């Protein structure tokens, strides 16, 4: 379902296939949800939703640079 969104993506400068990009996206989404649900005290879903959108609106490099 995701692969059509990645076909011809202008941001794909490394030649990754649509299949690879779709799998990476699915794995990242599942990892974020897994981390949230396995916390000892998971935050409320409405707060998680805000953080989830924030996480996927920024690159990992941007997120790590914010901690400096």
mmJSON file of the N, C-alpha and C atoms, coordinates in Angstrom:
{"data_MODEL":{"atom_site":{
"group_PDB":["ATOM","ATOM","ATOM","ATOM","ATOM","ATOM","ATOM","ATOM","ATOM","ATOM","ATOM","ATOM","ATOM","ATOM","ATOM","ATOM","ATOM","ATOM","ATOM","ATOM","ATOM","ATOM","ATOM","ATOM","ATOM","ATOM","ATOM","ATOM","ATOM","ATOM","ATOM","ATOM","ATOM","ATOM","ATOM","ATOM","ATOM","ATOM","ATOM","ATOM","ATOM","ATOM","ATOM","ATOM","ATOM","ATOM","ATOM","ATOM","ATOM","ATOM","ATOM","ATOM","ATOM","ATOM","ATOM","ATOM","ATOM","ATOM","ATOM","ATOM","ATOM","ATOM","ATOM","ATOM","ATOM","ATOM","ATOM","ATOM","ATOM","ATOM","ATOM","ATOM","ATOM","ATOM","ATOM","ATOM","ATOM","ATOM","ATOM","ATOM","ATOM","ATOM","ATOM","ATOM","ATOM","ATOM","ATOM","ATOM","ATOM","ATOM","ATOM","ATOM","ATOM","ATOM","ATOM","ATOM","ATOM","ATOM","ATOM","ATOM","ATOM","ATOM","ATOM","ATOM","ATOM","ATOM","ATOM","ATOM","ATOM","ATOM","ATOM","ATOM","ATOM","ATOM","ATOM","ATOM","ATOM","ATOM","ATOM","ATOM","ATOM","ATOM","ATOM","ATOM","ATOM","ATOM","ATOM","ATOM","ATOM","ATOM","ATOM","ATOM","ATOM","ATOM","ATOM","ATOM","ATOM","ATOM","ATOM","ATOM","ATOM","ATOM","ATOM","ATOM","ATOM","ATOM","ATOM","ATOM","ATOM","ATOM","ATOM","ATOM","ATOM","ATOM","ATOM","ATOM","ATOM","ATOM","ATOM","ATOM","ATOM","ATOM","ATOM","ATOM","ATOM","ATOM","ATOM","ATOM","ATOM","ATOM","ATOM","ATOM","ATOM","ATOM","ATOM","ATOM","ATOM","ATOM","ATOM","ATOM","ATOM","ATOM","ATOM","ATOM","ATOM","ATOM","ATOM","ATOM","ATOM","ATOM","ATOM","ATOM","ATOM","ATOM","ATOM","ATOM","ATOM","ATOM","ATOM","ATOM","ATOM","ATOM","ATOM","ATOM"],
"id":[1,2,3,4,5,6,7,8,9,10,11,12,13,14,15,16,17,18,19,20,21,22,23,24,25,26,27,28,29,30,31,32,33,34,35,36,37,38,39,40,41,42,43,44,45,46,47,48,49,50,51,52,53,54,55,56,57,58,59,60,61,62,63,64,65,66,67,68,69,70,71,72,73,74,75,76,77,78,79,80,81,82,83,84,85,86,87,88,89,90,91,92,93,94,95,96,97,98,99,100,101,102,103,104,105,106,107,108,109,110,111,112,113,114,115,116,117,118,119,120,121,122,123,124,125,126,127,128,129,130,131,132,133,134,135,136,137,138,139,140,141,142,143,144,145,146,147,148,149,150,151,152,153,154,155,156,157,158,159,160,161,162,163,164,165,166,167,168,169,170,171,172,173,174,175,176,177,178,179,180,181,182,183,184,185,186,187,188,189,190,191,192,193,194,195,196,197,198,199,200,201,202,203,204],
"type_symbol":["N","C","C","N","C","C","N","C","C","N","C","C","N","C","C","N","C","C","N","C","C","N","C","C","N","C","C","N","C","C","N","C","C","N","C","C","N","C","C","N","C","C","N","C","C","N","C","C","N","C","C","N","C","C","N","C","C","N","C","C","N","C","C","N","C","C","N","C","C","N","C","C","N","C","C","N","C","C","N","C","C","N","C","C","N","C","C","N","C","C","N","C","C","N","C","C","N","C","C","N","C","C","N","C","C","N","C","C","N","C","C","N","C","C","N","C","C","N","C","C","N","C","C","N","C","C","N","C","C","N","C","C","N","C","C","N","C","C","N","C","C","N","C","C","N","C","C","N","C","C","N","C","C","N","C","C","N","C","C","N","C","C","N","C","C","N","C","C","N","C","C","N","C","C","N","C","C","N","C","C","N","C","C","N","C","C","N","C","C","N","C","C","N","C","C","N","C","C","N","C","C","N","C","C"],
"label_atom_id":["N","CA","C","N","CA","C","N","CA","C","N","CA","C","N","CA","C","N","CA","C","N","CA","C","N","CA","C","N","CA","C","N","CA","C","N","CA","C","N","CA","C","N","CA","C","N","CA","C","N","CA","C","N","CA","C","N","CA","C","N","CA","C","N","CA","C","N","CA","C","N","CA","C","N","CA","C","N","CA","C","N","CA","C","N","CA","C","N","CA","C","N","CA","C","N","CA","C","N","CA","C","N","CA","C","N","CA","C","N","CA","C","N","CA","C","N","CA","C","N","CA","C","N","CA","C","N","CA","C","N","CA","C","N","CA","C","N","CA","C","N","CA","C","N","CA","C","N","CA","C","N","CA","C","N","CA","C","N","CA","C","N","CA","C","N","CA","C","N","CA","C","N","CA","C","N","CA","C","N","CA","C","N","CA","C","N","CA","C","N","CA","C","N","CA","C","N","CA","C","N","CA","C","N","CA","C","N","CA","C","N","CA","C","N","CA","C","N","CA","C","N","CA","C","N","CA","C","N","CA","C","N","CA","C","N","CA","C"],
"label_alt_id":[null,null,null,null,null,null,null,null,null,null,null,null,null,null,null,null,null,null,null,null,null,null,null,null,null,null,null,null,null,null,null,null,null,null,null,null,null,null,null,null,null,null,null,null,null,null,null,null,null,null,null,null,null,null,null,null,null,null,null,null,null,null,null,null,null,null,null,null,null,null,null,null,null,null,null,null,null,null,null,null,null,null,null,null,null,null,null,null,null,null,null,null,null,null,null,null,null,null,null,null,null,null,null,null,null,null,null,null,null,null,null,null,null,null,null,null,null,null,null,null,null,null,null,null,null,null,null,null,null,null,null,null,null,null,null,null,null,null,null,null,null,null,null,null,null,null,null,null,null,null,null,null,null,null,null,null,null,null,null,null,null,null,null,null,null,null,null,null,null,null,null,null,null,null,null,null,null,null,null,null,null,null,null,null,null,null,null,null,null,null,null,null,null,null,null,null,null,null,null,null,null,null,null,null],
"label_comp_id":["UNK","UNK","UNK","UNK","UNK","UNK","UNK","UNK","UNK","UNK","UNK","UNK","UNK","UNK","UNK","UNK","UNK","UNK","UNK","UNK","UNK","UNK","UNK","UNK","UNK","UNK","UNK","UNK","UNK","UNK","UNK","UNK","UNK","UNK","UNK","UNK","UNK","UNK","UNK","UNK","UNK","UNK","UNK","UNK","UNK","UNK","UNK","UNK","UNK","UNK","UNK","UNK","UNK","UNK","UNK","UNK","UNK","UNK","UNK","UNK","UNK","UNK","UNK","UNK","UNK","UNK","UNK","UNK","UNK","UNK","UNK","UNK","UNK","UNK","UNK","UNK","UNK","UNK","UNK","UNK","UNK","UNK","UNK","UNK","UNK","UNK","UNK","UNK","UNK","UNK","UNK","UNK","UNK","UNK","UNK","UNK","UNK","UNK","UNK","UNK","UNK","UNK","UNK","UNK","UNK","UNK","UNK","UNK","UNK","UNK","UNK","UNK","UNK","UNK","UNK","UNK","UNK","UNK","UNK","UNK","UNK","UNK","UNK","UNK","UNK","UNK","UNK","UNK","UNK","UNK","UNK","UNK","UNK","UNK","UNK","UNK","UNK","UNK","UNK","UNK","UNK","UNK","UNK","UNK","UNK","UNK","UNK","UNK","UNK","UNK","UNK","UNK","UNK","UNK","UNK","UNK","UNK","UNK","UNK","UNK","UNK","UNK","UNK","UNK","UNK","UNK","UNK","UNK","UNK","UNK","UNK","UNK","UNK","UNK","UNK","UNK","UNK","UNK","UNK","UNK","UNK","UNK","UNK","UNK","UNK","UNK","UNK","UNK","UNK","UNK","UNK","UNK","UNK","UNK","UNK","UNK","UNK","UNK","UNK","UNK","UNK","UNK","UNK","UNK"],
"label_asym_id":["A","A","A","A","A","A","A","A","A","A","A","A","A","A","A","A","A","A","A","A","A","A","A","A","A","A","A","A","A","A","A","A","A","A","A","A","A","A","A","A","A","A","A","A","A","A","A","A","A","A","A","A","A","A","A","A","A","A","A","A","A","A","A","A","A","A","A","A","A","A","A","A","A","A","A","A","A","A","A","A","A","A","A","A","A","A","A","A","A","A","A","A","A","A","A","A","A","A","A","A","A","A","A","A","A","A","A","A","A","A","A","A","A","A","A","A","A","A","A","A","A","A","A","A","A","A","A","A","A","A","A","A","A","A","A","A","A","A","A","A","A","A","A","A","A","A","A","A","A","A","A","A","A","A","A","A","A","A","A","A","A","A","A","A","A","A","A","A","A","A","A","A","A","A","A","A","A","A","A","A","A","A","A","A","A","A","A","A","A","A","A","A","A","A","A","A","A","A","A","A","A","A","A","A"],
"label_entity_id":["1","1","1","1","1","1","1","1","1","1","1","1","1","1","1","1","1","1","1","1","1","1","1","1","1","1","1","1","1","1","1","1","1","1","1","1","1","1","1","1","1","1","1","1","1","1","1","1","1","1","1","1","1","1","1","1","1","1","1","1","1","1","1","1","1","1","1","1","1","1","1","1","1","1","1","1","1","1","1","1","1","1","1","1","1","1","1","1","1","1","1","1","1","1","1","1","1","1","1","1","1","1","1","1","1","1","1","1","1","1","1","1","1","1","1","1","1","1","1","1","1","1","1","1","1","1","1","1","1","1","1","1","1","1","1","1","1","1","1","1","1","1","1","1","1","1","1","1","1","1","1","1","1","1","1","1","1","1","1","1","1","1","1","1","1","1","1","1","1","1","1","1","1","1","1","1","1","1","1","1","1","1","1","1","1","1","1","1","1","1","1","1","1","1","1","1","1","1","1","1","1","1","1","1"],
"label_seq_id":[1,1,1,2,2,2,3,3,3,4,4,4,5,5,5,6,6,6,7,7,7,8,8,8,9,9,9,10,10,10,11,11,11,12,12,12,13,13,13,14,14,14,15,15,15,16,16,16,17,17,17,18,18,18,19,19,19,20,20,20,21,21,21,22,22,22,23,23,23,24,24,24,25,25,25,26,26,26,27,27,27,28,28,28,29,29,29,30,30,30,31,31,31,32,32,32,33,33,33,34,34,34,35,35,35,36,36,36,37,37,37,38,38,38,39,39,39,40,40,40,41,41,41,42,42,42,43,43,43,44,44,44,45,45,45,46,46,46,47,47,47,48,48,48,49,49,49,50,50,50,51,51,51,52,52,52,53,53,53,54,54,54,55,55,55,56,56,56,57,57,57,58,58,58,59,59,59,60,60,60,61,61,61,62,62,62,63,63,63,64,64,64,65,65,65,66,66,66,67,67,67,68,68,68],
"pdbx_PDB_ins_code":[null,null,null,null,null,null,null,null,null,null,null,null,null,null,null,null,null,null,null,null,null,null,null,null,null,null,null,null,null,null,null,null,null,null,null,null,null,null,null,null,null,null,null,null,null,null,null,null,null,null,null,null,null,null,null,null,null,null,null,null,null,null,null,null,null,null,null,null,null,null,null,null,null,null,null,null,null,null,null,null,null,null,null,null,null,null,null,null,null,null,null,null,null,null,null,null,null,null,null,null,null,null,null,null,null,null,null,null,null,null,null,null,null,null,null,null,null,null,null,null,null,null,null,null,null,null,null,null,null,null,null,null,null,null,null,null,null,null,null,null,null,null,null,null,null,null,null,null,null,null,null,null,null,null,null,null,null,null,null,null,null,null,null,null,null,null,null,null,null,null,null,null,null,null,null,null,null,null,null,null,null,null,null,null,null,null,null,null,null,null,null,null,null,null,null,null,null,null,null,null,null,null,null,null],
"Cartn_x":[0.812,0.0,0.854,2.025,2.868,3.726,4.034,4.999,4.632,3.364,3.059,3.45,3.451,3.837,5.332,6.105,7.55,8.041,7.199,7.604,7.931,9.144,9.557,9.67,9.828,9.93,11.146,10.952,12.035,13.111,12.756,13.717,14.578,14.282,15.035,16.286,17.326,18.569,19.537,19.233,20.155,19.719,18.671,18.239,17.622,17.091,16.421,15.12,14.802,13.576,12.355,11.217,9.962,9.699,10.052,9.882,10.709,11.964,12.847,12.31,11.899,11.372,10.096,9.23,8.0,8.316,9.245,9.615,10.253,11.111,11.718,10.653,9.713,8.639,7.815,7.423,6.623,7.397,8.668,9.487,9.629,9.789,9.932,8.629,7.517,6.219,5.991,6.265,6.072,7.005,8.231,9.183,8.689,8.213,7.727,6.543,5.62,4.452,4.874,5.799,6.289,6.953,7.794,8.467,7.436,6.448,5.409,4.648,4.224,3.382,4.132,5.45,6.205,6.82,6.568,7.054,6.312,6.986,6.365,5.092,5.156,4.008,3.798,3.134,2.934,2.149,2.538,1.813,0.445,-0.441,-1.801,-1.768,-2.714,-2.728,-2.729,-3.44,-3.469,-2.1,-1.35,0.004,0.944,0.784,1.595,1.364,0.126,-0.187,0.563,0.608,1.344,2.838,3.384,4.814,5.131,4.236,4.413,4.502,3.582,3.595,4.868,5.285,6.52,7.731,7.801,8.92,9.023,7.9,7.917,7.869,7.849,7.938,9.363,10.247,11.635,12.561,13.713,14.683,15.372,15.955,16.682,17.865,18.465,19.57,19.072,17.912,17.348,17.016,16.453,16.083,17.317,18.384,19.59,20.302,20.199,20.824,20.089,18.816,18.03,18.472,19.173,19.566,20.858,21.496,22.747,22.467],
"Cartn_y":[-1.205,0.0,1.267,1.205,2.402,2.64,1.59,1.697,2.766,2.949,4.006,5.406,5.615,6.916,7.176,6.116,6.256,6.212,5.783,5.735,7.139,7.32,8.618,9.713,9.353,10.363,11.243,12.544,13.486,13.445,13.05,13.005,11.753,10.819,9.565,9.765,10.274,10.57,9.406,8.342,7.215,6.005,6.134,5.042,3.869,4.089,3.015,2.657,1.382,0.956,1.343,1.393,1.669,0.607,-0.628,-1.733,-1.488,-1.092,-0.834,0.315,1.392,2.544,2.187,1.395,0.969,0.106,-0.831,-1.699,-0.908,0.045,0.888,1.681,2.229,3.004,2.14,0.972,0.058,-0.342,-0.671,-1.065,0.069,1.289,2.428,2.7,2.601,2.806,1.736,0.494,-0.599,-0.453,-0.009,0.18,1.264,2.371,3.469,3.009,2.299,1.8,0.773,-0.106,-1.122,-0.493,0.494,1.182,1.828,2.482,3.139,2.119,1.016,0.055,-0.774,-0.901,-1.713,-0.9,0.399,1.208,0.802,0.957,0.609,1.43,2.697,3.592,4.297,3.653,4.292,5.595,6.572,7.843,7.653,8.595,8.515,8.574,7.915,7.855,9.216,10.202,11.513,12.188,12.02,12.56,11.768,10.445,9.627,10.033,10.288,10.68,11.955,12.921,14.167,13.886,13.078,12.749,11.916,11.007,10.169,11.049,11.966,12.875,13.704,14.172,14.946,14.118,12.873,11.993,11.765,11.54,11.224,12.46,13.623,14.872,15.415,14.779,15.217,14.043,14.339,13.268,12.921,11.744,11.304,12.233,12.766,13.713,15.002,15.481,16.687,16.437,15.277,14.958,14.855,14.258,14.121,15.453,16.337,17.654,18.538,18.249,19.055,18.867,17.774,17.494,18.222,18.854,19.594,20.856],
"Cartn_z":[0.0,0.0,0.0,0.594,0.685,-0.548,-1.277,-2.368,-3.403,-3.782,-4.75,-4.26,-2.958,-2.419,-2.568,-2.66,-2.777,-4.221,-5.149,-6.553,-7.045,-7.522,-8.059,-7.021,-5.761,-4.702,-4.934,-4.905,-5.159,-4.088,-2.877,-1.784,-1.785,-2.671,-2.724,-3.577,-2.959,-3.675,-3.691,-2.971,-2.846,-3.648,-4.423,-5.278,-4.548,-3.36,-2.627,-3.342,-3.367,-4.032,-3.206,-3.874,-3.165,-2.112,-2.436,-1.487,-0.227,-0.401,0.737,1.58,0.937,1.671,2.43,1.807,2.478,3.692,3.543,4.668,5.798,5.472,6.508,7.258,6.526,7.152,8.088,7.627,8.456,9.708,9.546,10.703,11.705,11.23,12.134,12.882,12.195,12.84,13.912,13.559,14.511,15.715,15.482,16.582,17.533,17.0,17.852,18.701,18.094,18.828,19.877,19.522,20.446,21.667,21.435,22.55,23.461,22.881,23.667,24.522,23.908,24.617,25.649,25.505,26.457,27.588,27.614,28.734,29.995,31.11,32.381,32.61,32.28,32.396,31.048,30.08,28.775,28.916,28.104,28.128,27.482,27.698,27.163,25.634,24.989,23.53,22.835,23.395,22.736,22.769,23.836,23.91,23.005,22.984,22.093,20.642,20.274,18.894,18.508,19.407,19.135,18.968,19.854,19.779,18.544,18.191,17.006,15.756,15.626,14.474,14.476,15.625,15.736,15.308,15.797,15.455,13.954,13.315,11.893,11.008,11.617,10.857,10.851,11.598,11.707,11.439,10.871,10.638,11.952,11.999,13.193,13.462,12.4,12.575,13.23,12.795,13.411,14.876,15.167,16.551,17.444,16.944,17.753,17.92,16.951,17.039,18.038,18.285,19.199,20.641,20.914,22.298,22.68,21.716,22.026,22.805],
"occupancy":[1.0,1.0,1.0,1.0,1.0,1.0,1.0,1.0,1.0,1.0,1.0,1.0,1.0,1.0,1.0,1.0,1.0,1.0,1.0,1.0,1.0,1.0,1.0,1.0,1.0,1.0,1.0,1.0,1.0,1.0,1.0,1.0,1.0,1.0,1.0,1.0,1.0,1.0,1.0,1.0,1.0,1.0,1.0,1.0,1.0,1.0,1.0,1.0,1.0,1.0,1.0,1.0,1.0,1.0,1.0,1.0,1.0,1.0,1.0,1.0,1.0,1.0,1.0,1.0,1.0,1.0,1.0,1.0,1.0,1.0,1.0,1.0,1.0,1.0,1.0,1.0,1.0,1.0,1.0,1.0,1.0,1.0,1.0,1.0,1.0,1.0,1.0,1.0,1.0,1.0,1.0,1.0,1.0,1.0,1.0,1.0,1.0,1.0,1.0,1.0,1.0,1.0,1.0,1.0,1.0,1.0,1.0,1.0,1.0,1.0,1.0,1.0,1.0,1.0,1.0,1.0,1.0,1.0,1.0,1.0,1.0,1.0,1.0,1.0,1.0,1.0,1.0,1.0,1.0,1.0,1.0,1.0,1.0,1.0,1.0,1.0,1.0,1.0,1.0,1.0,1.0,1.0,1.0,1.0,1.0,1.0,1.0,1.0,1.0,1.0,1.0,1.0,1.0,1.0,1.0,1.0,1.0,1.0,1.0,1.0,1.0,1.0,1.0,1.0,1.0,1.0,1.0,1.0,1.0,1.0,1.0,1.0,1.0,1.0,1.0,1.0,1.0,1.0,1.0,1.0,1.0,1.0,1.0,1.0,1.0,1.0,1.0,1.0,1.0,1.0,1.0,1.0,1.0,1.0,1.0,1.0,1.0,1.0,1.0,1.0,1.0,1.0,1.0,1.0],
"B_iso_or_equiv":[0.0,0.0,0.0,0.0,0.0,0.0,0.0,0.0,0.0,0.0,0.0,0.0,0.0,0.0,0.0,0.0,0.0,0.0,0.0,0.0,0.0,0.0,0.0,0.0,0.0,0.0,0.0,0.0,0.0,0.0,0.0,0.0,0.0,0.0,0.0,0.0,0.0,0.0,0.0,0.0,0.0,0.0,0.0,0.0,0.0,0.0,0.0,0.0,0.0,0.0,0.0,0.0,0.0,0.0,0.0,0.0,0.0,0.0,0.0,0.0,0.0,0.0,0.0,0.0,0.0,0.0,0.0,0.0,0.0,0.0,0.0,0.0,0.0,0.0,0.0,0.0,0.0,0.0,0.0,0.0,0.0,0.0,0.0,0.0,0.0,0.0,0.0,0.0,0.0,0.0,0.0,0.0,0.0,0.0,0.0,0.0,0.0,0.0,0.0,0.0,0.0,0.0,0.0,0.0,0.0,0.0,0.0,0.0,0.0,0.0,0.0,0.0,0.0,0.0,0.0,0.0,0.0,0.0,0.0,0.0,0.0,0.0,0.0,0.0,0.0,0.0,0.0,0.0,0.0,0.0,0.0,0.0,0.0,0.0,0.0,0.0,0.0,0.0,0.0,0.0,0.0,0.0,0.0,0.0,0.0,0.0,0.0,0.0,0.0,0.0,0.0,0.0,0.0,0.0,0.0,0.0,0.0,0.0,0.0,0.0,0.0,0.0,0.0,0.0,0.0,0.0,0.0,0.0,0.0,0.0,0.0,0.0,0.0,0.0,0.0,0.0,0.0,0.0,0.0,0.0,0.0,0.0,0.0,0.0,0.0,0.0,0.0,0.0,0.0,0.0,0.0,0.0,0.0,0.0,0.0,0.0,0.0,0.0,0.0,0.0,0.0,0.0,0.0,0.0],
"pdbx_formal_charge":[null,null,null,null,null,null,null,null,null,null,null,null,null,null,null,null,null,null,null,null,null,null,null,null,null,null,null,null,null,null,null,null,null,null,null,null,null,null,null,null,null,null,null,null,null,null,null,null,null,null,null,null,null,null,null,null,null,null,null,null,null,null,null,null,null,null,null,null,null,null,null,null,null,null,null,null,null,null,null,null,null,null,null,null,null,null,null,null,null,null,null,null,null,null,null,null,null,null,null,null,null,null,null,null,null,null,null,null,null,null,null,null,null,null,null,null,null,null,null,null,null,null,null,null,null,null,null,null,null,null,null,null,null,null,null,null,null,null,null,null,null,null,null,null,null,null,null,null,null,null,null,null,null,null,null,null,null,null,null,null,null,null,null,null,null,null,null,null,null,null,null,null,null,null,null,null,null,null,null,null,null,null,null,null,null,null,null,null,null,null,null,null,null,null,null,null,null,null,null,null,null,null,null,null],
"auth_seq_id":[1,1,1,2,2,2,3,3,3,4,4,4,5,5,5,6,6,6,7,7,7,8,8,8,9,9,9,10,10,10,11,11,11,12,12,12,13,13,13,14,14,14,15,15,15,16,16,16,17,17,17,18,18,18,19,19,19,20,20,20,21,21,21,22,22,22,23,23,23,24,24,24,25,25,25,26,26,26,27,27,27,28,28,28,29,29,29,30,30,30,31,31,31,32,32,32,33,33,33,34,34,34,35,35,35,36,36,36,37,37,37,38,38,38,39,39,39,40,40,40,41,41,41,42,42,42,43,43,43,44,44,44,45,45,45,46,46,46,47,47,47,48,48,48,49,49,49,50,50,50,51,51,51,52,52,52,53,53,53,54,54,54,55,55,55,56,56,56,57,57,57,58,58,58,59,59,59,60,60,60,61,61,61,62,62,62,63,63,63,64,64,64,65,65,65,66,66,66,67,67,67,68,68,68],
"auth_comp_id":["UNK","UNK","UNK","UNK","UNK","UNK","UNK","UNK","UNK","UNK","UNK","UNK","UNK","UNK","UNK","UNK","UNK","UNK","UNK","UNK","UNK","UNK","UNK","UNK","UNK","UNK","UNK","UNK","UNK","UNK","UNK","UNK","UNK","UNK","UNK","UNK","UNK","UNK","UNK","UNK","UNK","UNK","UNK","UNK","UNK","UNK","UNK","UNK","UNK","UNK","UNK","UNK","UNK","UNK","UNK","UNK","UNK","UNK","UNK","UNK","UNK","UNK","UNK","UNK","UNK","UNK","UNK","UNK","UNK","UNK","UNK","UNK","UNK","UNK","UNK","UNK","UNK","UNK","UNK","UNK","UNK","UNK","UNK","UNK","UNK","UNK","UNK","UNK","UNK","UNK","UNK","UNK","UNK","UNK","UNK","UNK","UNK","UNK","UNK","UNK","UNK","UNK","UNK","UNK","UNK","UNK","UNK","UNK","UNK","UNK","UNK","UNK","UNK","UNK","UNK","UNK","UNK","UNK","UNK","UNK","UNK","UNK","UNK","UNK","UNK","UNK","UNK","UNK","UNK","UNK","UNK","UNK","UNK","UNK","UNK","UNK","UNK","UNK","UNK","UNK","UNK","UNK","UNK","UNK","UNK","UNK","UNK","UNK","UNK","UNK","UNK","UNK","UNK","UNK","UNK","UNK","UNK","UNK","UNK","UNK","UNK","UNK","UNK","UNK","UNK","UNK","UNK","UNK","UNK","UNK","UNK","UNK","UNK","UNK","UNK","UNK","UNK","UNK","UNK","UNK","UNK","UNK","UNK","UNK","UNK","UNK","UNK","UNK","UNK","UNK","UNK","UNK","UNK","UNK","UNK","UNK","UNK","UNK","UNK","UNK","UNK","UNK","UNK","UNK"],
"auth_asym_id":["A","A","A","A","A","A","A","A","A","A","A","A","A","A","A","A","A","A","A","A","A","A","A","A","A","A","A","A","A","A","A","A","A","A","A","A","A","A","A","A","A","A","A","A","A","A","A","A","A","A","A","A","A","A","A","A","A","A","A","A","A","A","A","A","A","A","A","A","A","A","A","A","A","A","A","A","A","A","A","A","A","A","A","A","A","A","A","A","A","A","A","A","A","A","A","A","A","A","A","A","A","A","A","A","A","A","A","A","A","A","A","A","A","A","A","A","A","A","A","A","A","A","A","A","A","A","A","A","A","A","A","A","A","A","A","A","A","A","A","A","A","A","A","A","A","A","A","A","A","A","A","A","A","A","A","A","A","A","A","A","A","A","A","A","A","A","A","A","A","A","A","A","A","A","A","A","A","A","A","A","A","A","A","A","A","A","A","A","A","A","A","A","A","A","A","A","A","A","A","A","A","A","A","A"],
"auth_atom_id":["N","CA","C","N","CA","C","N","CA","C","N","CA","C","N","CA","C","N","CA","C","N","CA","C","N","CA","C","N","CA","C","N","CA","C","N","CA","C","N","CA","C","N","CA","C","N","CA","C","N","CA","C","N","CA","C","N","CA","C","N","CA","C","N","CA","C","N","CA","C","N","CA","C","N","CA","C","N","CA","C","N","CA","C","N","CA","C","N","CA","C","N","CA","C","N","CA","C","N","CA","C","N","CA","C","N","CA","C","N","CA","C","N","CA","C","N","CA","C","N","CA","C","N","CA","C","N","CA","C","N","CA","C","N","CA","C","N","CA","C","N","CA","C","N","CA","C","N","CA","C","N","CA","C","N","CA","C","N","CA","C","N","CA","C","N","CA","C","N","CA","C","N","CA","C","N","CA","C","N","CA","C","N","CA","C","N","CA","C","N","CA","C","N","CA","C","N","CA","C","N","CA","C","N","CA","C","N","CA","C","N","CA","C","N","CA","C","N","CA","C","N","CA","C","N","CA","C","N","CA","C","N","CA","C","N","CA","C"],
"pdbx_PDB_model_num":[1,1,1,1,1,1,1,1,1,1,1,1,1,1,1,1,1,1,1,1,1,1,1,1,1,1,1,1,1,1,1,1,1,1,1,1,1,1,1,1,1,1,1,1,1,1,1,1,1,1,1,1,1,1,1,1,1,1,1,1,1,1,1,1,1,1,1,1,1,1,1,1,1,1,1,1,1,1,1,1,1,1,1,1,1,1,1,1,1,1,1,1,1,1,1,1,1,1,1,1,1,1,1,1,1,1,1,1,1,1,1,1,1,1,1,1,1,1,1,1,1,1,1,1,1,1,1,1,1,1,1,1,1,1,1,1,1,1,1,1,1,1,1,1,1,1,1,1,1,1,1,1,1,1,1,1,1,1,1,1,1,1,1,1,1,1,1,1,1,1,1,1,1,1,1,1,1,1,1,1,1,1,1,1,1,1,1,1,1,1,1,1,1,1,1,1,1,1,1,1,1,1,1,1]
}}}
